Amino acid sequence: MLRLEGIKTYRSFSADEPILWRGDELKYVASVVEGVAKLEKSLEDGRNQMVGLLFPSDFIGHPKRTQIEFDVTAASDITLCCFEREPFEELLIEVPHIAQRMVEIALDELDAARDWMVLLGRKTAAEKTATFLEMVARRSQFDSSAVSTRDLVLPLLRSEIADYLGLTLETVSRQLSILKRDGVVEFVDKKNFRILDVARLHDATGDDADGGVIA
C-alpha cells in the first residue's frame, strides 16, 4: 500500500542500546523486523523489572497513545520498521485490514501476558527455564524437523534470564546444565544452543499438549 510505504522508515539499534525510555513522546510505532528487544519498568527503589520480550513481528507502541509506557532496549542487534504515529492512526480508521491486524497484535500481547503470569506464579524453576527456551525457539520460527542442525540464539545473558523468570543466576545456570546433561539441549557457546529433543523440552515446561499447565 503506497500510503503505508510513504510513512515507513527503518531504524537499527545495537545490542544494549536504548530504543525508547518510559514517558518518551511516541512519535512513531514500530514492528520488529530482526532481533529482540526488552521491555522494562523501573521500580520506586531504582531497580528495573523486565516485563517482556519483543521478537520479529511484535509491535512497539500503541496507536492513540502519545507516550511509551515501558523502557525499550535492544537485547540484540535489532532492526525496526517504523511508522509515523499520527499518519498511521489515520490509516487505522480508513483501512479496515490494518485495524484488524492491530487487534490481532493486541490479543497476542494479552495471551503472552497471561502466559507470563502463569510462568511466574505457578511454575517451578525447571519448568520456567524450559519454557523460556521453548519460547525462544517458537518465536524464532524454529523448525522441529531440523532439531539438531539449527543454532538458536539466547537473546539474554543468564543474569537477564534470571531476572525475567524471577530466579537467581545460580538457579538458571543449574537448570540449563541439567537440560544439557539430560540431552535435551546442546550449547554451542554461551549465546547459541540447539534443541536435541523437542518433545522432552516441551514435557519439561509443565504444559500439556494444548498449552495449559498440567495439574
Biotite code that builds the C-alpha atoms (Angstrom):
import biotite.structure as struc

atoms = struc.array([
    struc.Atom([0.000, 0.000, 0.000], chain_id="A", res_id=1, res_name="MET", atom_name="CA", element="C"),
    struc.Atom([1.557, 3.268, -1.187], chain_id="A", res_id=2, res_name="LEU", atom_name="CA", element="C"),
    struc.Atom([0.373, 5.384, 1.755], chain_id="A", res_id=3, res_name="ARG", atom_name="CA", element="C"),
    struc.Atom([1.814, 2.913, 4.235], chain_id="A", res_id=4, res_name="LEU", atom_name="CA", element="C"),
    struc.Atom([5.106, 2.850, 2.351], chain_id="A", res_id=5, res_name="GLU", atom_name="CA", element="C"),
    struc.Atom([5.185, 6.642, 2.462], chain_id="A", res_id=6, res_name="GLY", atom_name="CA", element="C"),
    struc.Atom([5.242, 6.789, 6.272], chain_id="A", res_id=7, res_name="ILE", atom_name="CA", element="C"),
    struc.Atom([7.620, 3.848, 6.759], chain_id="A", res_id=8, res_name="LYS", atom_name="CA", element="C"),
    struc.Atom([11.319, 4.018, 7.658], chain_id="A", res_id=9, res_name="THR", atom_name="CA", element="C"),
    struc.Atom([13.803, 1.504, 9.016], chain_id="A", res_id=10, res_name="TYR", atom_name="CA", element="C"),
    struc.Atom([15.920, 2.053, 12.107], chain_id="A", res_id=11, res_name="ARG", atom_name="CA", element="C"),
    struc.Atom([18.651, -0.148, 13.543], chain_id="A", res_id=12, res_name="SER", atom_name="CA", element="C"),
    struc.Atom([19.981, -0.340, 17.101], chain_id="A", res_id=13, res_name="PHE", atom_name="CA", element="C"),
    struc.Atom([22.948, -2.189, 18.551], chain_id="A", res_id=14, res_name="SER", atom_name="CA", element="C"),
    struc.Atom([22.638, -4.639, 21.443], chain_id="A", res_id=15, res_name="ALA", atom_name="CA", element="C"),
    struc.Atom([22.039, -2.857, 24.793], chain_id="A", res_id=16, res_name="ASP", atom_name="CA", element="C"),
    struc.Atom([21.226, 0.429, 23.039], chain_id="A", res_id=17, res_name="GLU", atom_name="CA", element="C"),
    struc.Atom([18.084, 2.182, 24.347], chain_id="A", res_id=18, res_name="PRO", atom_name="CA", element="C"),
    struc.Atom([15.270, 2.462, 21.832], chain_id="A", res_id=19, res_name="ILE", atom_name="CA", element="C"),
    struc.Atom([12.705, 4.370, 23.894], chain_id="A", res_id=20, res_name="LEU", atom_name="CA", element="C"),
    struc.Atom([12.504, 5.486, 27.518], chain_id="A", res_id=21, res_name="TRP", atom_name="CA", element="C"),
    struc.Atom([9.318, 5.282, 29.553], chain_id="A", res_id=22, res_name="ARG", atom_name="CA", element="C"),
    struc.Atom([7.484, 8.599, 29.207], chain_id="A", res_id=23, res_name="GLY", atom_name="CA", element="C"),
    struc.Atom([9.067, 9.485, 25.855], chain_id="A", res_id=24, res_name="ASP", atom_name="CA", element="C"),
    struc.Atom([6.779, 11.081, 23.323], chain_id="A", res_id=25, res_name="GLU", atom_name="CA", element="C"),
    struc.Atom([5.618, 8.357, 20.965], chain_id="A", res_id=26, res_name="LEU", atom_name="CA", element="C"),
    struc.Atom([6.367, 9.867, 17.573], chain_id="A", res_id=27, res_name="LYS", atom_name="CA", element="C"),
    struc.Atom([6.328, 6.517, 15.816], chain_id="A", res_id=28, res_name="TYR", atom_name="CA", element="C"),
    struc.Atom([5.123, 2.952, 16.280], chain_id="A", res_id=29, res_name="VAL", atom_name="CA", element="C"),
    struc.Atom([7.239, 0.091, 15.040], chain_id="A", res_id=30, res_name="ALA", atom_name="CA", element="C"),
    struc.Atom([7.323, -3.574, 14.121], chain_id="A", res_id=31, res_name="SER", atom_name="CA", element="C"),
    struc.Atom([10.383, -5.681, 14.952], chain_id="A", res_id=32, res_name="VAL", atom_name="CA", element="C"),
    struc.Atom([11.969, -6.963, 11.725], chain_id="A", res_id=33, res_name="VAL", atom_name="CA", element="C"),
    struc.Atom([15.083, -8.662, 13.102], chain_id="A", res_id=34, res_name="GLU", atom_name="CA", element="C"),
    struc.Atom([16.464, -9.123, 16.596], chain_id="A", res_id=35, res_name="GLY", atom_name="CA", element="C"),
    struc.Atom([14.937, -8.966, 20.073], chain_id="A", res_id=36, res_name="VAL", atom_name="CA", element="C"),
    struc.Atom([14.024, -6.057, 22.361], chain_id="A", res_id=37, res_name="ALA", atom_name="CA", element="C"),
    struc.Atom([13.451, -5.962, 26.128], chain_id="A", res_id=38, res_name="LYS", atom_name="CA", element="C"),
    struc.Atom([10.543, -4.224, 27.847], chain_id="A", res_id=39, res_name="LEU", atom_name="CA", element="C"),
    struc.Atom([11.455, -2.996, 31.325], chain_id="A", res_id=40, res_name="GLU", atom_name="CA", element="C"),
    struc.Atom([9.814, -0.938, 34.034], chain_id="A", res_id=41, res_name="LYS", atom_name="CA", element="C"),
    struc.Atom([11.599, 0.988, 36.792], chain_id="A", res_id=42, res_name="SER", atom_name="CA", element="C"),
    struc.Atom([10.525, 0.346, 40.382], chain_id="A", res_id=43, res_name="LEU", atom_name="CA", element="C"),
    struc.Atom([10.392, 3.007, 43.076], chain_id="A", res_id=44, res_name="GLU", atom_name="CA", element="C"),
    struc.Atom([13.610, 1.753, 44.677], chain_id="A", res_id=45, res_name="ASP", atom_name="CA", element="C"),
    struc.Atom([15.523, 2.165, 41.426], chain_id="A", res_id=46, res_name="GLY", atom_name="CA", element="C"),
    struc.Atom([15.500, -1.454, 40.298], chain_id="A", res_id=47, res_name="ARG", atom_name="CA", element="C"),
    struc.Atom([14.389, -2.449, 36.823], chain_id="A", res_id=48, res_name="ASN", atom_name="CA", element="C"),
    struc.Atom([11.980, -5.314, 36.208], chain_id="A", res_id=49, res_name="GLN", atom_name="CA", element="C"),
    struc.Atom([11.915, -6.960, 32.810], chain_id="A", res_id=50, res_name="MET", atom_name="CA", element="C"),
    struc.Atom([8.271, -7.449, 31.844], chain_id="A", res_id=51, res_name="VAL", atom_name="CA", element="C"),
    struc.Atom([8.504, -8.793, 28.325], chain_id="A", res_id=52, res_name="GLY", atom_name="CA", element="C"),
    struc.Atom([10.478, -9.573, 25.208], chain_id="A", res_id=53, res_name="LEU", atom_name="CA", element="C"),
    struc.Atom([9.695, -8.472, 21.671], chain_id="A", res_id=54, res_name="LEU", atom_name="CA", element="C"),
    struc.Atom([10.561, -10.770, 18.776], chain_id="A", res_id=55, res_name="PHE", atom_name="CA", element="C"),
    struc.Atom([10.198, -10.337, 14.992], chain_id="A", res_id=56, res_name="PRO", atom_name="CA", element="C"),
    struc.Atom([6.628, -9.286, 14.038], chain_id="A", res_id=57, res_name="SER", atom_name="CA", element="C"),
    struc.Atom([5.958, -7.878, 17.545], chain_id="A", res_id=58, res_name="ASP", atom_name="CA", element="C"),
    struc.Atom([4.876, -4.249, 17.794], chain_id="A", res_id=59, res_name="PHE", atom_name="CA", element="C"),
    struc.Atom([6.299, -1.367, 19.821], chain_id="A", res_id=60, res_name="ILE", atom_name="CA", element="C"),
    struc.Atom([3.847, 1.314, 20.908], chain_id="A", res_id=61, res_name="GLY", atom_name="CA", element="C"),
    struc.Atom([0.088, 1.589, 20.632], chain_id="A", res_id=62, res_name="HIS", atom_name="CA", element="C"),
    struc.Atom([-1.881, 3.921, 18.382], chain_id="A", res_id=63, res_name="PRO", atom_name="CA", element="C"),
    struc.Atom([-3.853, 6.606, 20.230], chain_id="A", res_id=64, res_name="LYS", atom_name="CA", element="C"),
    struc.Atom([-1.214, 6.748, 22.969], chain_id="A", res_id=65, res_name="ARG", atom_name="CA", element="C"),
    struc.Atom([1.192, 9.648, 22.973], chain_id="A", res_id=66, res_name="THR", atom_name="CA", element="C"),
    struc.Atom([3.778, 8.208, 25.374], chain_id="A", res_id=67, res_name="GLN", atom_name="CA", element="C"),
    struc.Atom([5.571, 4.893, 25.712], chain_id="A", res_id=68, res_name="ILE", atom_name="CA", element="C"),
    struc.Atom([4.819, 3.052, 28.964], chain_id="A", res_id=69, res_name="GLU", atom_name="CA", element="C"),
    struc.Atom([7.991, 0.966, 29.246], chain_id="A", res_id=70, res_name="PHE", atom_name="CA", element="C"),
    struc.Atom([11.710, 1.315, 28.695], chain_id="A", res_id=71, res_name="ASP", atom_name="CA", element="C"),
    struc.Atom([12.517, -0.448, 25.419], chain_id="A", res_id=72, res_name="VAL", atom_name="CA", element="C"),
    struc.Atom([16.104, -1.655, 24.972], chain_id="A", res_id=73, res_name="THR", atom_name="CA", element="C"),
    struc.Atom([17.746, -3.711, 22.243], chain_id="A", res_id=74, res_name="ALA", atom_name="CA", element="C"),
    struc.Atom([18.563, -7.150, 23.666], chain_id="A", res_id=75, res_name="ALA", atom_name="CA", element="C"),
    struc.Atom([20.459, -7.931, 20.463], chain_id="A", res_id=76, res_name="SER", atom_name="CA", element="C"),
    struc.Atom([21.233, -6.022, 17.302], chain_id="A", res_id=77, res_name="ASP", atom_name="CA", element="C"),
    struc.Atom([17.771, -5.095, 16.079], chain_id="A", res_id=78, res_name="ILE", atom_name="CA", element="C"),
    struc.Atom([16.032, -3.593, 13.059], chain_id="A", res_id=79, res_name="THR", atom_name="CA", element="C"),
    struc.Atom([12.657, -1.878, 13.335], chain_id="A", res_id=80, res_name="LEU", atom_name="CA", element="C"),
    struc.Atom([10.154, -0.933, 10.673], chain_id="A", res_id=81, res_name="CYS", atom_name="CA", element="C"),
    struc.Atom([8.843, 2.406, 11.967], chain_id="A", res_id=82, res_name="CYS", atom_name="CA", element="C"),
    struc.Atom([5.624, 4.216, 11.055], chain_id="A", res_id=83, res_name="PHE", atom_name="CA", element="C"),
    struc.Atom([4.882, 7.844, 11.912], chain_id="A", res_id=84, res_name="GLU", atom_name="CA", element="C"),
    struc.Atom([2.245, 7.594, 14.625], chain_id="A", res_id=85, res_name="ARG", atom_name="CA", element="C"),
    struc.Atom([-0.309, 10.193, 13.554], chain_id="A", res_id=86, res_name="GLU", atom_name="CA", element="C"),
    struc.Atom([-0.498, 9.183, 9.849], chain_id="A", res_id=87, res_name="PRO", atom_name="CA", element="C"),
    struc.Atom([-0.614, 5.549, 10.978], chain_id="A", res_id=88, res_name="PHE", atom_name="CA", element="C"),
    struc.Atom([-3.592, 6.292, 13.225], chain_id="A", res_id=89, res_name="GLU", atom_name="CA", element="C"),
    struc.Atom([-5.392, 7.855, 10.255], chain_id="A", res_id=90, res_name="GLU", atom_name="CA", element="C"),
    struc.Atom([-4.807, 4.696, 8.231], chain_id="A", res_id=91, res_name="LEU", atom_name="CA", element="C"),
    struc.Atom([-6.336, 2.585, 11.006], chain_id="A", res_id=92, res_name="LEU", atom_name="CA", element="C"),
    struc.Atom([-9.603, 4.463, 10.533], chain_id="A", res_id=93, res_name="ILE", atom_name="CA", element="C"),
    struc.Atom([-9.540, 4.310, 6.749], chain_id="A", res_id=94, res_name="GLU", atom_name="CA", element="C"),
    struc.Atom([-8.143, 0.817, 6.095], chain_id="A", res_id=95, res_name="VAL", atom_name="CA", element="C"),
    struc.Atom([-10.023, -1.970, 7.937], chain_id="A", res_id=96, res_name="PRO", atom_name="CA", element="C"),
    struc.Atom([-7.460, -4.745, 7.427], chain_id="A", res_id=97, res_name="HIS", atom_name="CA", element="C"),
    struc.Atom([-4.736, -2.674, 9.126], chain_id="A", res_id=98, res_name="ILE", atom_name="CA", element="C"),
    struc.Atom([-7.038, -2.043, 12.081], chain_id="A", res_id=99, res_name="ALA", atom_name="CA", element="C"),
    struc.Atom([-7.840, -5.768, 12.208], chain_id="A", res_id=100, res_name="GLN", atom_name="CA", element="C"),
    struc.Atom([-4.144, -6.594, 12.302], chain_id="A", res_id=101, res_name="ARG", atom_name="CA", element="C"),
    struc.Atom([-3.648, -4.249, 15.259], chain_id="A", res_id=102, res_name="MET", atom_name="CA", element="C"),
    struc.Atom([-6.485, -6.001, 17.112], chain_id="A", res_id=103, res_name="VAL", atom_name="CA", element="C"),
    struc.Atom([-4.767, -9.340, 16.478], chain_id="A", res_id=104, res_name="GLU", atom_name="CA", element="C"),
    struc.Atom([-1.481, -7.957, 17.829], chain_id="A", res_id=105, res_name="ILE", atom_name="CA", element="C"),
    struc.Atom([-3.239, -6.657, 20.963], chain_id="A", res_id=106, res_name="ALA", atom_name="CA", element="C"),
    struc.Atom([-4.843, -10.064, 21.563], chain_id="A", res_id=107, res_name="LEU", atom_name="CA", element="C"),
    struc.Atom([-1.480, -11.788, 21.111], chain_id="A", res_id=108, res_name="ASP", atom_name="CA", element="C"),
    struc.Atom([0.002, -9.425, 23.728], chain_id="A", res_id=109, res_name="GLU", atom_name="CA", element="C"),
    struc.Atom([-2.837, -10.296, 26.121], chain_id="A", res_id=110, res_name="LEU", atom_name="CA", element="C"),
    struc.Atom([-2.213, -14.024, 25.649], chain_id="A", res_id=111, res_name="ASP", atom_name="CA", element="C"),
    struc.Atom([1.517, -13.525, 26.240], chain_id="A", res_id=112, res_name="ALA", atom_name="CA", element="C"),
    struc.Atom([0.816, -11.544, 29.438], chain_id="A", res_id=113, res_name="ALA", atom_name="CA", element="C"),
    struc.Atom([-1.422, -14.327, 30.759], chain_id="A", res_id=114, res_name="ARG", atom_name="CA", element="C"),
    struc.Atom([1.189, -16.961, 29.937], chain_id="A", res_id=115, res_name="ASP", atom_name="CA", element="C"),
    struc.Atom([3.790, -14.893, 31.768], chain_id="A", res_id=116, res_name="TRP", atom_name="CA", element="C"),
    struc.Atom([1.553, -14.685, 34.852], chain_id="A", res_id=117, res_name="MET", atom_name="CA", element="C"),
    struc.Atom([1.278, -18.480, 34.888], chain_id="A", res_id=118, res_name="VAL", atom_name="CA", element="C"),
    struc.Atom([5.031, -18.830, 34.415], chain_id="A", res_id=119, res_name="LEU", atom_name="CA", element="C"),
    struc.Atom([5.859, -16.549, 37.348], chain_id="A", res_id=120, res_name="LEU", atom_name="CA", element="C"),
    struc.Atom([3.108, -17.689, 39.673], chain_id="A", res_id=121, res_name="GLY", atom_name="CA", element="C"),
    struc.Atom([2.767, -21.436, 39.176], chain_id="A", res_id=122, res_name="ARG", atom_name="CA", element="C"),
    struc.Atom([5.801, -22.984, 37.513], chain_id="A", res_id=123, res_name="LYS", atom_name="CA", element="C"),
    struc.Atom([8.869, -24.484, 39.148], chain_id="A", res_id=124, res_name="THR", atom_name="CA", element="C"),
    struc.Atom([12.384, -23.270, 38.352], chain_id="A", res_id=125, res_name="ALA", atom_name="CA", element="C"),
    struc.Atom([12.917, -26.210, 35.978], chain_id="A", res_id=126, res_name="ALA", atom_name="CA", element="C"),
    struc.Atom([9.624, -25.516, 34.186], chain_id="A", res_id=127, res_name="GLU", atom_name="CA", element="C"),
    struc.Atom([10.356, -21.793, 33.905], chain_id="A", res_id=128, res_name="LYS", atom_name="CA", element="C"),
    struc.Atom([13.748, -22.411, 32.323], chain_id="A", res_id=129, res_name="THR", atom_name="CA", element="C"),
    struc.Atom([12.402, -24.961, 29.843], chain_id="A", res_id=130, res_name="ALA", atom_name="CA", element="C"),
    struc.Atom([9.509, -22.650, 28.979], chain_id="A", res_id=131, res_name="THR", atom_name="CA", element="C"),
    struc.Atom([11.924, -19.822, 28.238], chain_id="A", res_id=132, res_name="PHE", atom_name="CA", element="C"),
    struc.Atom([13.981, -21.963, 25.838], chain_id="A", res_id=133, res_name="LEU", atom_name="CA", element="C"),
    struc.Atom([10.833, -23.244, 24.131], chain_id="A", res_id=134, res_name="GLU", atom_name="CA", element="C"),
    struc.Atom([9.546, -19.670, 23.750], chain_id="A", res_id=135, res_name="MET", atom_name="CA", element="C"),
    struc.Atom([12.818, -18.557, 22.161], chain_id="A", res_id=136, res_name="VAL", atom_name="CA", element="C"),
    struc.Atom([12.639, -21.460, 19.723], chain_id="A", res_id=137, res_name="ALA", atom_name="CA", element="C"),
    struc.Atom([8.985, -20.883, 18.874], chain_id="A", res_id=138, res_name="ARG", atom_name="CA", element="C"),
    struc.Atom([9.393, -17.154, 18.354], chain_id="A", res_id=139, res_name="ARG", atom_name="CA", element="C"),
    struc.Atom([12.479, -17.753, 16.218], chain_id="A", res_id=140, res_name="SER", atom_name="CA", element="C"),
    struc.Atom([10.341, -19.743, 13.727], chain_id="A", res_id=141, res_name="GLN", atom_name="CA", element="C"),
    struc.Atom([12.053, -22.920, 14.886], chain_id="A", res_id=142, res_name="PHE", atom_name="CA", element="C"),
    struc.Atom([11.691, -25.902, 12.531], chain_id="A", res_id=143, res_name="ASP", atom_name="CA", element="C"),
    struc.Atom([11.264, -29.005, 14.712], chain_id="A", res_id=144, res_name="SER", atom_name="CA", element="C"),
    struc.Atom([12.230, -31.238, 11.761], chain_id="A", res_id=145, res_name="SER", atom_name="CA", element="C"),
    struc.Atom([15.781, -29.853, 11.990], chain_id="A", res_id=146, res_name="ALA", atom_name="CA", element="C"),
    struc.Atom([16.222, -30.248, 15.735], chain_id="A", res_id=147, res_name="VAL", atom_name="CA", element="C"),
    struc.Atom([19.969, -30.800, 15.805], chain_id="A", res_id=148, res_name="SER", atom_name="CA", element="C"),
    struc.Atom([21.043, -28.709, 12.821], chain_id="A", res_id=149, res_name="THR", atom_name="CA", element="C"),
    struc.Atom([19.880, -25.182, 13.560], chain_id="A", res_id=150, res_name="ARG", atom_name="CA", element="C"),
    struc.Atom([21.558, -22.897, 16.053], chain_id="A", res_id=151, res_name="ASP", atom_name="CA", element="C"),
    struc.Atom([19.233, -20.741, 18.141], chain_id="A", res_id=152, res_name="LEU", atom_name="CA", element="C"),
    struc.Atom([20.369, -17.574, 19.861], chain_id="A", res_id=153, res_name="VAL", atom_name="CA", element="C"),
    struc.Atom([19.738, -16.779, 23.517], chain_id="A", res_id=154, res_name="LEU", atom_name="CA", element="C"),
    struc.Atom([18.589, -13.141, 23.414], chain_id="A", res_id=155, res_name="PRO", atom_name="CA", element="C"),
    struc.Atom([19.557, -12.527, 27.055], chain_id="A", res_id=156, res_name="LEU", atom_name="CA", element="C"),
    struc.Atom([22.509, -13.071, 29.335], chain_id="A", res_id=157, res_name="LEU", atom_name="CA", element="C"),
    struc.Atom([21.949, -15.701, 32.007], chain_id="A", res_id=158, res_name="ARG", atom_name="CA", element="C"),
    struc.Atom([21.621, -12.954, 34.621], chain_id="A", res_id=159, res_name="SER", atom_name="CA", element="C"),
    struc.Atom([18.905, -11.327, 32.496], chain_id="A", res_id=160, res_name="GLU", atom_name="CA", element="C"),
    struc.Atom([17.126, -14.661, 32.050], chain_id="A", res_id=161, res_name="ILE", atom_name="CA", element="C"),
    struc.Atom([17.133, -14.982, 35.848], chain_id="A", res_id=162, res_name="ALA", atom_name="CA", element="C"),
    struc.Atom([15.615, -11.505, 36.186], chain_id="A", res_id=163, res_name="ASP", atom_name="CA", element="C"),
    struc.Atom([12.975, -12.272, 33.567], chain_id="A", res_id=164, res_name="TYR", atom_name="CA", element="C"),
    struc.Atom([11.990, -15.553, 35.211], chain_id="A", res_id=165, res_name="LEU", atom_name="CA", element="C"),
    struc.Atom([12.175, -14.364, 38.811], chain_id="A", res_id=166, res_name="GLY", atom_name="CA", element="C"),
    struc.Atom([15.022, -16.758, 39.633], chain_id="A", res_id=167, res_name="LEU", atom_name="CA", element="C"),
    struc.Atom([18.622, -16.454, 40.771], chain_id="A", res_id=168, res_name="THR", atom_name="CA", element="C"),
    struc.Atom([21.535, -16.639, 38.361], chain_id="A", res_id=169, res_name="LEU", atom_name="CA", element="C"),
    struc.Atom([22.740, -19.821, 40.068], chain_id="A", res_id=170, res_name="GLU", atom_name="CA", element="C"),
    struc.Atom([19.342, -21.482, 39.636], chain_id="A", res_id=171, res_name="THR", atom_name="CA", element="C"),
    struc.Atom([19.151, -20.662, 35.938], chain_id="A", res_id=172, res_name="VAL", atom_name="CA", element="C"),
    struc.Atom([22.693, -21.921, 35.335], chain_id="A", res_id=173, res_name="SER", atom_name="CA", element="C"),
    struc.Atom([21.898, -25.137, 37.218], chain_id="A", res_id=174, res_name="ARG", atom_name="CA", element="C"),
    struc.Atom([18.694, -25.770, 35.267], chain_id="A", res_id=175, res_name="GLN", atom_name="CA", element="C"),
    struc.Atom([20.399, -25.148, 31.934], chain_id="A", res_id=176, res_name="LEU", atom_name="CA", element="C"),
    struc.Atom([23.146, -27.574, 32.943], chain_id="A", res_id=177, res_name="SER", atom_name="CA", element="C"),
    struc.Atom([20.541, -30.227, 33.795], chain_id="A", res_id=178, res_name="ILE", atom_name="CA", element="C"),
    struc.Atom([18.855, -29.841, 30.398], chain_id="A", res_id=179, res_name="LEU", atom_name="CA", element="C"),
    struc.Atom([22.272, -30.161, 28.753], chain_id="A", res_id=180, res_name="LYS", atom_name="CA", element="C"),
    struc.Atom([23.218, -33.204, 30.870], chain_id="A", res_id=181, res_name="ARG", atom_name="CA", element="C"),
    struc.Atom([19.943, -34.929, 30.023], chain_id="A", res_id=182, res_name="ASP", atom_name="CA", element="C"),
    struc.Atom([20.486, -34.482, 26.297], chain_id="A", res_id=183, res_name="GLY", atom_name="CA", element="C"),
    struc.Atom([17.544, -32.108, 25.813], chain_id="A", res_id=184, res_name="VAL", atom_name="CA", element="C"),
    struc.Atom([19.621, -29.172, 24.570], chain_id="A", res_id=185, res_name="VAL", atom_name="CA", element="C"),
    struc.Atom([23.173, -28.551, 23.477], chain_id="A", res_id=186, res_name="GLU", atom_name="CA", element="C"),
    struc.Atom([25.039, -25.289, 23.990], chain_id="A", res_id=187, res_name="PHE", atom_name="CA", element="C"),
    struc.Atom([27.364, -24.358, 21.145], chain_id="A", res_id=188, res_name="VAL", atom_name="CA", element="C"),
    struc.Atom([28.650, -21.441, 23.241], chain_id="A", res_id=189, res_name="ASP", atom_name="CA", element="C"),
    struc.Atom([27.200, -19.034, 25.799], chain_id="A", res_id=190, res_name="LYS", atom_name="CA", element="C"),
    struc.Atom([24.834, -17.429, 23.278], chain_id="A", res_id=191, res_name="LYS", atom_name="CA", element="C"),
    struc.Atom([23.936, -20.247, 20.881], chain_id="A", res_id=192, res_name="ASN", atom_name="CA", element="C"),
    struc.Atom([22.125, -23.505, 21.541], chain_id="A", res_id=193, res_name="PHE", atom_name="CA", element="C"),
    struc.Atom([20.374, -26.359, 19.774], chain_id="A", res_id=194, res_name="ARG", atom_name="CA", element="C"),
    struc.Atom([17.314, -28.317, 20.803], chain_id="A", res_id=195, res_name="ILE", atom_name="CA", element="C"),
    struc.Atom([18.123, -32.022, 20.603], chain_id="A", res_id=196, res_name="LEU", atom_name="CA", element="C"),
    struc.Atom([14.773, -33.358, 21.854], chain_id="A", res_id=197, res_name="ASP", atom_name="CA", element="C"),
    struc.Atom([11.742, -31.151, 21.181], chain_id="A", res_id=198, res_name="VAL", atom_name="CA", element="C"),
    struc.Atom([9.266, -33.476, 22.920], chain_id="A", res_id=199, res_name="ALA", atom_name="CA", element="C"),
    struc.Atom([11.303, -33.728, 26.124], chain_id="A", res_id=200, res_name="ARG", atom_name="CA", element="C"),
    struc.Atom([11.817, -29.965, 26.225], chain_id="A", res_id=201, res_name="LEU", atom_name="CA", element="C"),
    struc.Atom([8.053, -29.457, 25.976], chain_id="A", res_id=202, res_name="HIS", atom_name="CA", element="C"),
    struc.Atom([7.457, -32.056, 28.698], chain_id="A", res_id=203, res_name="ASP", atom_name="CA", element="C"),
    struc.Atom([9.904, -30.143, 30.916], chain_id="A", res_id=204, res_name="ALA", atom_name="CA", element="C"),
    struc.Atom([7.792, -26.957, 30.600], chain_id="A", res_id=205, res_name="THR", atom_name="CA", element="C"),
    struc.Atom([4.939, -28.496, 32.591], chain_id="A", res_id=206, res_name="GLY", atom_name="CA", element="C"),
    struc.Atom([2.438, -27.590, 29.857], chain_id="A", res_id=207, res_name="ASP", atom_name="CA", element="C"),
    struc.Atom([0.054, -30.173, 28.414], chain_id="A", res_id=208, res_name="ASP", atom_name="CA", element="C"),
    struc.Atom([-0.297, -30.737, 24.678], chain_id="A", res_id=209, res_name="ALA", atom_name="CA", element="C"),
    struc.Atom([-2.800, -27.886, 24.385], chain_id="A", res_id=210, res_name="ASP", atom_name="CA", element="C"),
    struc.Atom([-0.519, -25.394, 26.113], chain_id="A", res_id=211, res_name="GLY", atom_name="CA", element="C"),
    struc.Atom([-2.160, -25.445, 29.548], chain_id="A", res_id=212, res_name="GLY", atom_name="CA", element="C"),
    struc.Atom([-0.359, -26.264, 32.771], chain_id="A", res_id=213, res_name="VAL", atom_name="CA", element="C"),
    struc.Atom([-0.556, -29.892, 33.852], chain_id="A", res_id=214, res_name="ILE", atom_name="CA", element="C"),
    struc.Atom([-2.366, -30.064, 37.198], chain_id="A", res_id=215, res_name="ALA", atom_name="CA", element="C"),
])
